[in-house]
Amino acid sequence: MVSPLSPDTGELVSPQPGETADDWSGGQSVEKILTKFSLFKRDLDKPTISDDAVFKSLELNFDYQLGIHLGLSKSDVKAIKNDHNSDQNRVVSLFWRWQEVKGSDATYLSLMKALIECENKEAAEKLCQYYQDKHQKSSTNEFKRQFSHPALPPNTDHVKYNHSVSSPEKMSFTNEFQKQSSHPTLPPYIDQPKYNHSVTSEKVMLEENTSNDAWKIFDRYHDQLVNILRKDAIFCDSILKILTDKFLIGIAERDAVQQLSNLDIKIKAIVRCVSIFISKARQPTRAFVKFSAIIEEFGNFRAIYEEMKIKASAVGIIIKTPAKLAKAKEPPSLTSKGASADFSDADDAGHDESLLTPSMKKYSRYLKSCYKKERPDRKWSLGNVPSKIYINLAVVCKNEDYRNPFSNSTIHGTNDDIFGYKEPLSLEELCRIEYGDAILIEGAPGIGKSMLAFEMCSRWVKGEALKKYPLLLLLRLRDRVIQNCKSVKDLLGCFLKEQSWKDAAVQDIIDNGGEGLIVILEGFDELPEHLTKRGSLFFQFSNELPCATLVFTSRPSAKHYLKNEIEFERHVEVIGFKKENIDEYIEKFCNNNSEHIATLNQHLDESPKVRDCLYIPVNLVIVCDIFQKYIMSEEQVPFKGIVTSTKLYEAMIKMLLYRHIKSQTQELVRVDLHNLPHPIKEKFTTLCQIAYNGLRNRATKLLYYADDDFETLGMMQKEVQVYPGTGDVTAYSFLHLTIQEFLAAYHISQMQKAEIEVIFNKLKNVMKFKTMLCFLSGLTGLQSITPHFDHNLYKLNLFHYLYESGNESLVKMLFGNKDEFYKVRRLIPSPSPQDMFILGKCIALSSCQWGLSFTLRGMTFEHIQKFQTGLFSVECDLSCTIKDISFSLNPIGDEGMMELLKFPEHVIKNLVSLQLMSCHLHSHAATEFSKELKKFSSLKTLFFHNNLFKEGEQLCLIEAMIPLQYHYVTLSKLSPDECEVLLTKVSSITEVYLYQLGSSSIEKVIECLPNSLSLEVLHIEQSHCTPENLSLLPTTLPSSTLTKLELVNCAIDSSSVRTVIDAVLMSPHLEALNLRDNFIDDEGSAHLCSMLKQLFGLSEEPATDYDSSYSFKKLKFLDIGHNPFTGHGISSFIDELAHFKSDSINFILSLSLGWKDQLCEHVSFTKAEQHLKFECNEDN
């Protein structure tokens, strides 16, 4: 029984003497208690969804039966009990799970009935008292409460919310507000989130909406979000941290926002960052849902979340929370300096025997006996491989700065998340996995993902890791039997034959929700394409087995399918061999023969392409085997000719062929695959046909079944599968998928040229076939193939194909028109340094014009260095023209600036636009840039704001602009002197965007307006503008040449806006005024309304008391969006606009979308509609 605690003694309270069973259960008890508190059923028949405090007010102890009476499943209640050690934590998680499962049916009334059914009358009465105190208020107070922090009962404990990876503790209750190392704890009086983000994953059940309805919904609630965040600075900082973790705000943007000292300006900046992210996202709907998942977890935002969810549903965006059991927990330490290689006591303590039924125990023993007989997938090894295996891992951290030595040392890593900060990770740490987690392990082809999966399985069998999991399923997804399974139930039993306990074991796993089960799905990228789509069986584990732990391994090419469907708690990258591993491997391979080691290293030094690829173990094995064959035959090692992956794998295939026929007398380098001896040629052709058939039509087939043995030429491995219902089946697979891709490419290369071109252009943008088409490009040289592509390039596949082909003439032909303009932008996946080298080389061979945008692509100085190397890699003079480059929002640092300044002179002198916003640049970068600025003779646009400069550190750069023809400049944190030089000395400048100005600098900017003779646009943002520092504006603005004035997010209030309007009314040139994202309330709104006719030139009355000699030019555009006007203030604008008589007046008043619904219902709306603009998407 669930009983309340006595407020005096803390002991359990039992039913009082004389009370009958009817007093504790049934409808009569409900009516009696309601009558006692003067309540009706309709009063309590309301959702508790936005009221977390009710749970704490009841002071309950955890009890299994309460969860059952609330309608939860047995597995849910059992999982909650197992997940938490604290009784209070269990109670809170129980109620949160109830709210999640029941949604709007989780009412106060149903809670009250459940308490009475559990014979807890006192708690039921407390619930009524709580409801009466909290909810029987006026509707006006209830509306206000939605925008404030709900008060918690006195003397209650509060949930401590922490995402730190440095603490293995579960969610706990505390009365103290403690700072966390990586995720700030929210203050005690703020409603806390229910669960960790990663287990409240939201799914979008809709194709992408091209009209960006998702952003429009967000914009409607923009101002309400600001109002909530303004109430507490600590809460604001915590939300900023969470948004950064969830990739709604980049690290560079976070740094810029955190520097803002004014809380109101900081809040506006945060919300605007989210707005821009959703607007500009490749998939805005998914970005919106990700944001919704964040705010849904905070009681402060719950009312807004529910409204947004309804709005989204109305336009077909369905936000659906999966049935996966949410757990309040924190991940184990991964990055702590003191992390031990040994498991903690909790990790080392084996599984809970209560989870196991007799049939599950049998299944566990059976699996271990099966795995003991297995060997590592032989595709890893090709022969004489040292016994020691290296498994180097990195965990991708989403919440840290990624300017660290380890991240920079793993440049070969394939992870394409924008925020690529990595921490080293041991295998022991990887194996510390919580129940219900989902882990993604990614890595390049041949880097050791399959070996890692086998090693995890082996350690489980030996009892060295994953001890708390009684069951482990290793599913190799390339296997036909696995792919043919029709249900999760089939997958759970795929290892069993006709055991009498098979059905019972599978059913027990399902009944337990998968608790205690870990499933390793190895090789997701090797599935046929139809099995990687939404609705695939392999995505159903988390729904049908919410407590099961999932580990996926995949190439990066298939990662986007996974991330679209699954929210991963941890993202791990297999980074392959480091230099010391390579050296050690070579020493062991050469049996410490110093002469052989020196000779091999000499050849590698002469072939950088070969050495660069050795971080992939399979490639290292290939190179060592090739070297060994040539040493033994005393032939010249052919590394000098290997400059592409195609050449490397061609040499490897030749080596395999000659290993098979055991011939070491022929010179391998002189053998042509096109002229193989009979019968090798026929067998090789057959293998290539098999490889091609396995990859064609996107239906990947990696295992081949045969009754009889057939010749594989040493390129395939044979295994016997014993899956149930099939008997003993002989299966063949290629030593590695990359070998199959090469052979498939070779098969295509033997087709007719027209057929090759059709296949190439059909598959060229499919990431799954990128490796195969790279090989095809290398084998054919792309002769007689004309790749089809458009002028906007979002992937680098084309450049890889061209580079592999070695066909420089084709590159020159494709990009030879000097009048053509190509844009490379928003690259997915994010480019590696080697990608940048290839791109640079291809551009250097071209004659056309380029626009390159690498904004927010996780670039470092090494990327720029490699790009520069590529530009210098051609012998002929450059004839290409790079018009604009953007490295904004990348941590290139001062080193990156130094590399950029080393670009070829031809590139620098033709550059028109350079964007270096938020690039972590310091004063040294500004100084060096200023010395070279004259070389940028064509530069007209420079984005340079939100870097790490202090006031005065950019003066040298601004002075260097004076003799040049700059038109458009963005800068931040300028001193008054810097502002004066910029506005009065750089005579060509027409547009200036200034950020984070101090009070004195704002005054200096306004003072200099009359002396800036060519300035047309002035934009000031994130700078606190007061009536005092704006006081000169009515004097200087009329004497300026400005046509547009933008004071965005400058904390302008109703007092300051009067000064601005007075100045505008005196300006003879101004046509546009932007006051967006400020704090102009109804008082300021009333003043603006009274001035609309004057502003838009519809009144003949003098506007101000200032000098009437100025000829005022009517305003054409006024933006007052995202200011805190109330409904009354907004209605005043509509009424005023409705009285405008002339249809010939051409002006626009831009308002927030949040006002649109109210204005559309206003009687005067139709008359004013032609002058209103609402849907001003941030992307425009």
Secondary structure, 3 states (H helix, E strand, C coil): CCCEECCCCCCECCCCCCCCHHHHCHHHHHHHHHHHCCCCHHHHCCECCCCCHHHHHCCECCCHHHHHHCCCCHHHHHHHHHHCCCHHHHHHHHHHHHHHHHHHHCEHHHHHHHHHHCCCHHHHHHHHHHHHHHHCCCHHHHHHHCCCCCCCCCCCCEECCCCCCCCCCCCCEECCCCCCCCCCCCCCCCCCCCCCHHHCCCEECCCCCCCCHHHHHHHHCHHHHHHHHCCCHHHHHHHHHHHHHCCCCCHHHHHHHHCCCCHHHHHHHHHHHHHHHHHHCCCHHHHHHHHHHHHCCCHHHHHHHHHHHHHHHHCCCCEECCCCCCCCCCCCCCCCCCCCCCCCHHHHCCCCHHHCCHHHHHHHHHHHHHHHHCCCCHHHCCCCCCCCCCCCEEEECCCCCCCCHHHHHCCCCCCCCCCCCEEEECHHHHCCCCCCCEEEEECCCCCCHHHHHHHHHHHHHHCCCCCCCCEEEEEECCCHHHHCCCCHHHHHCCCCCCCCCHHHHHHHHHHCCCCCEEEEEECHHHCCHHHHCCCCHHHCHHHHCCCCEEEEEECHHHHHHHHHHCCCCEEEEECCCCHHHHHHHHHHHCCCCHHHHHHHHHHHHCCHHHHHCCCCHHHHHHHHHHHHHHHHHCCCCCCCCCCCHHHHHHHHHHHHHHHHCCCCCCCHHHCCHHHCCCCHHHHHHHHHHHHHHHHHHHCCCCCEECCCCCCCCCCEEEEEECCCCCCCEEEEEECCHHHHHHHHHHHHHCCCHHHHHHHHHHHCCCHHHHHHHHHHHHHHCCCCCCCCCCCEECCCHHHHHHHHHCCHHHHHHHCCCCCCEEEEECCCCCCCHHHHHHHHHHHHCCCCEEEEECCCCCCCHHHHHHHHHHHCCCCCCCCCEEEEEECCCCCCHHHHHHHHCCCCHHHHHHCCEEECCCCCCCHHHHHHHHHHHHHCCCCCEEECCCCCCCCCCCHHHHHHHCCCCCCEEEEECCCHHHHHHHHHHCCCCCEEEEECCCHHHHHHHHHHHHHCCCCCEEEEECCCCCCCCCCCHHHHHHHCCCCEEEEECCCCCHHHHHHHHHHHCCCCCCCEEECCCCCCCHHHHHHHHHHHHHHCCCCCCCCCCCCCCCCCCCCCEEECCCCCCCHHHHHHHHHHHHCCCCCCCCCEEECCHHHHHHHHCCCCHHHHHHHEECCCCCCC
